[in-house]
């Protein structure tokens, strides 16, 4: 009976750890994205304007596509 109790407690602790870890990671990511929002087209236009360029819609779309392509490549994170 002692062995069954130990196994049950280990399984319960593992499940609680997984659930707790999931919610902790979720809360961390939500806070991170709130503090550091991903770049959007409006931000890109503003950055180009600050550099003294008047971006065309085509340039903005190309840069957004390039950034999305870099972000989705697996194993290429710095």
Rosetta silent file (secondary structure, phi, psi, omega in degrees, C-alpha in Angstrom):
SEQUENCE: XXXXXXXXXXXXXXXXXXXXXXXXXXXXXXXXXXXXXXXXXXXXXXXXXXXXXXXXXXXXXXXXXXXXXXXXXXXXXX
SCORE:     score description
SCORE:     0.000 S_00000001
   1 L     0.000  -32.992 -179.543    0.000    0.000    0.000 S_00000001
   2 H   -63.897  -39.557  179.982    2.920    2.310    0.720 S_00000001
   3 H   -66.701  -41.784  179.070    4.246    1.963   -2.835 S_00000001
   4 H   -63.553  -39.504  178.249    0.858    2.761   -4.375 S_00000001
   5 H   -64.876  -42.013  179.948    0.569    5.883   -2.212 S_00000001
   6 H   -64.349  -44.560  179.422    4.049    7.039   -3.240 S_00000001
   7 H   -63.467  -42.379  178.923    3.311    6.522   -6.942 S_00000001
   8 H   -61.864  -44.483  179.489   -0.013    8.353   -6.618 S_00000001
   9 H   -64.271  -38.470  178.545    1.632   11.292   -4.852 S_00000001
  10 H   -64.518  -43.959  179.850    4.346   11.484   -7.508 S_00000001
  11 H   -64.922  -42.914  178.637    1.772   11.515  -10.310 S_00000001
  12 H   -63.091  -43.070  179.321   -0.340   14.161   -8.545 S_00000001
  13 H   -64.044  -38.932  178.467    2.746   16.326   -7.932 S_00000001
  14 H   -64.171  -44.498  179.173    3.753   15.975  -11.581 S_00000001
  15 H   -64.114  -44.174  178.248    0.310   17.012  -12.809 S_00000001
  16 H   -62.915  -38.471  177.633    0.206   19.977  -10.421 S_00000001
  17 H   -64.636  -41.637  178.460    3.681   21.030  -11.566 S_00000001
  18 H   -64.741  -44.836  179.794    2.680   20.878  -15.218 S_00000001
  19 H   -64.928  -45.145  178.853   -0.495   22.894  -14.651 S_00000001
  20 H   -62.991  -41.515  178.257    1.325   25.443  -12.494 S_00000001
  21 H   -64.075  -39.684  178.408    4.150   25.741  -15.020 S_00000001
  22 H   -60.970  -48.661 -177.475    1.706   26.268  -17.865 S_00000001
  23 H   -69.756  -34.328  177.017   -0.080   29.115  -16.104 S_00000001
  24 H   -65.900  -44.044  179.082    3.178   30.710  -14.930 S_00000001
  25 H   -65.696  -38.597  179.156    4.606   30.624  -18.471 S_00000001
  26 H   -63.463  -44.907 -179.862    1.338   31.967  -19.891 S_00000001
  27 H   -64.833  -40.760  178.860    1.305   34.873  -17.438 S_00000001
  28 H   -61.922  -45.491 -179.077    4.972   35.644  -18.166 S_00000001
  29 H   -66.903  -37.954  177.744    4.400   35.692  -21.931 S_00000001
  30 H   -63.619  -41.915  178.380    1.301   37.886  -21.625 S_00000001
  31 H   -66.217  -41.697 -179.948    3.260   40.387  -19.513 S_00000001
  32 H   -62.461  -45.381  179.802    6.209   40.262  -21.925 S_00000001
  33 H   -68.599  -29.141  176.559    4.022   40.921  -24.971 S_00000001
  34 H   -70.268  -41.846 -179.566    2.267   43.760  -23.152 S_00000001
  35 H   -75.096  -33.763 -176.634    5.606   45.393  -22.269 S_00000001
  36 L  -129.297   78.349 -177.413    7.251   44.645  -25.647 S_00000001
  37 L   -66.750  147.926  177.050    4.608   44.505  -28.372 S_00000001
  38 L   -66.340  153.856 -177.100    5.636   42.993  -31.694 S_00000001
  39 L   -71.285  143.126  177.247    6.336   45.464  -34.481 S_00000001
  40 L  -124.156 -179.583 -175.777    3.502   46.308  -36.845 S_00000001
  41 H   -63.262  -36.559 -179.790    3.248   48.223  -40.124 S_00000001
  42 H   -64.466  -42.938  178.163    2.563   51.535  -38.406 S_00000001
  43 H   -64.109  -38.426  179.218    5.728   51.227  -36.297 S_00000001
  44 H   -64.176  -43.382  177.202    7.709   50.297  -39.394 S_00000001
  45 H   -61.486  -41.010 -179.344    6.460   53.387  -41.254 S_00000001
  46 H   -65.134  -42.076  179.135    7.369   55.552  -38.259 S_00000001
  47 H   -63.372  -42.212  179.490   10.889   54.108  -38.088 S_00000001
  48 H   -66.943  -37.080  177.808   11.441   54.705  -41.789 S_00000001
  49 H   -65.488  -37.200  178.073   10.127   58.267  -41.477 S_00000001
  50 H   -67.505  -26.093  176.904   12.564   58.918  -38.615 S_00000001
  51 L   -84.276    0.400  177.500   15.375   57.744  -40.887 S_00000001
  52 L    88.511   18.164 -179.918   14.293   60.346  -43.443 S_00000001
  53 L  -110.544  147.306  173.392   12.592   57.974  -45.875 S_00000001
  54 L  -105.421   98.382 -173.682    9.090   58.129  -47.264 S_00000001
  55 L   -75.163  140.332  173.045    8.204   54.434  -47.499 S_00000001
  56 L   -85.358  165.310  179.493    5.909   53.156  -50.198 S_00000001
  57 H   -62.266  -35.435  179.514    3.303   50.530  -49.391 S_00000001
  58 H   -64.145  -42.646  179.144    5.348   47.989  -51.338 S_00000001
  59 H   -63.211  -42.276 -179.589    8.452   48.654  -49.217 S_00000001
  60 H   -63.468  -45.263  179.733    6.481   48.289  -45.998 S_00000001
  61 H   -62.938  -40.138  179.321    4.924   45.007  -47.158 S_00000001
  62 H   -64.208  -43.181 -179.674    8.330   43.677  -48.233 S_00000001
  63 H   -66.930  -39.110  177.248    9.912   44.512  -44.882 S_00000001
  64 H   -64.438  -41.416  178.656    7.020   42.954  -42.954 S_00000001
  65 H   -63.857  -40.757  179.112    7.275   39.799  -45.078 S_00000001
  66 H   -64.604  -43.031  179.808   11.037   39.651  -44.478 S_00000001
  67 H   -65.764  -40.457  178.348   10.612   40.064  -40.715 S_00000001
  68 H   -65.849  -37.062  179.683    7.915   37.380  -40.594 S_00000001
  69 H   -66.495  -40.835  179.590   10.100   35.031  -42.615 S_00000001
  70 H   -67.581  -39.914 -178.145   13.050   35.522  -40.235 S_00000001
  71 H   -69.376  -29.139 -175.483   10.872   35.029  -37.148 S_00000001
  72 H   -92.081   -5.404  177.992    9.331   31.778  -38.386 S_00000001
  73 L   -71.755  123.365  178.913   12.596   30.046  -39.367 S_00000001
  74 L   -74.102  138.683  175.383   13.249   27.280  -36.826 S_00000001
  75 L    80.473    3.575 -178.253   16.690   27.227  -35.254 S_00000001
  76 L  -110.559   28.451 -178.877   17.731   30.663  -36.500 S_00000001
  77 L   -87.395  144.530  178.547   17.065   32.629  -33.314 S_00000001
  78 L  -109.245    0.000    0.000   19.771   34.859  -31.871 S_00000001
